[in-house]
């Protein structure tokens, strides 16, 4: 299983617009991607393609989240998703 940490850059955190952009990108991948707050157990991770899960995560600006995926192309997929999280979509 591949894992990538990312810091939430959007000023409002992972809510509304940033969550929608991220969920859409995660949903287009041929892999199942999960997301959790740093320090939470992997089994508590949520579906990264679900906007409701993302908003329920409660990730604020500057919080670190952990993305996980398994399968061919997982590392590249996580890298592309991390870039979305590390971009301030509210600027």
C-alpha positions, 0 to 999 in steps of 0.5 A, a space after each residue: 500500500 502506498 501512502 502520501 502525506 499532504 498539508 491542506 493549503 486552502 484557507 477554509 480547509 477541506 470544505 466546499 470548493 476544495 473538497 469538491 475538486 479533490 473528490 472529483 479527482 479521486 473519483 476519476 482514478 482507477 484506484 480506491 483512495 482513502 484519506 485520514 487525519 495524520 495520526 489516525 489509524 488506517 482502518 479509520 480512513 475515509 473514502 477520498 472520493 466522497 465529498 461528505 467524507 471529506 467535509 466530515 474529516 474536518 481538515 483545516 488550513 495547515 492540517 496534515 492528512 494521509 492519503 493511501 491507495 493500493 495498486 498499479 499507479 498508486 504512488 503517481 495517483 497519490 502525488 497528483 491528489 496531494 498537489 490538489 490538497 497543497 494548492 490554495 483553491 480559495 486564493 
